[in-house]
Amino acid sequence: MARTVRIVLLILTLSIAAGVIAQDGSTAAHQEKTGETSTLPPPAPADAQYLIGKEDILAVQVWREPELSRLVAVRPDGNISLPLVGEVAAAGKTPLELQKKLTDLLGTYMKSPEVSVIVQDTRSQRFSVLGEVMRPGSYPLSKPMTVLDALSLAGGFRDFAKSEKMFILRINADGTRCRIPVSYKKILSVKGTNQNVELQVHDTLVIP
């Protein structure tokens, strides 16, 4: 009798295990077919205090909605374009503020959308170094940078650089432009620290 009971229990255990395996396989197949995953929604972006600027590249992710998830560039007018919601103002907002705005807009089309916004490329926060340097180009202004920092990033002067005729081209808040002369010798002198100007967004350091 005891042996019979053990056999019955073994058969029941194997049947339950087979059912669980079959269910898991069915679920996996369904997820593969529909594109759904069992992962949690993406975390909130780490750069929550950053103010989005024009030309920045944003990664907009809508959980379980791959057709709505994409990389978008902030246009010169400060807007982005997305399916369903259309034109949305992005410049001047933090990623979390834009995330909430998109969540509210998408909420009129779907139930409880999960949206994340991450700044993929901070193209609005950059400065340029042009002229007689080893590596002229555009560089990110992700932290305070001075003229010496910029020269270091650009690889230093070329042989015939006119280091005493450097200048910074700057766009003021009112849209006007100004030219700030910079002397390399004065930067290196004890009394010339004010010549090591801190760069601003969209500054261009020119080395003739």
Sequence and secondary structure as in RCSB ss.txt:
>XXXX:A:sequence
MARTVRIVLLILTLSIAAGVIAQDGSTAAHQEKTGETSTLPPPAPADAQYLIGKEDILAVQVWREPELSRLVAVR
PDGNISLPLVGEVAAAGKTPLELQKKLTDLLGTYMKSPEVSVIVQDTRSQRFSVLGEVMRPGSYPLSKPMTVLDA
LSLAGGFRDFAKSEKMFILRINADGTRCRIPVSYKKILSVKGTNQNVELQVHDTLVIP
>XXXX:A:secstr
 HHHHHHHHHHHHHHHHHHHHHHHHHHHHHHHHH           S TT    TT EEEEEETT TTT EEEE  
TTSEEEETTTEEEE TT  HHHHHHHHHHHHTTTSSS  EEEEEEE TTSEEEEEESBSS EEEE SS  BHHHH
HHHTT B TT  GGGEEEEEE TTS EEEEEE HHHHHSTT GGGS B  TT EEEE 
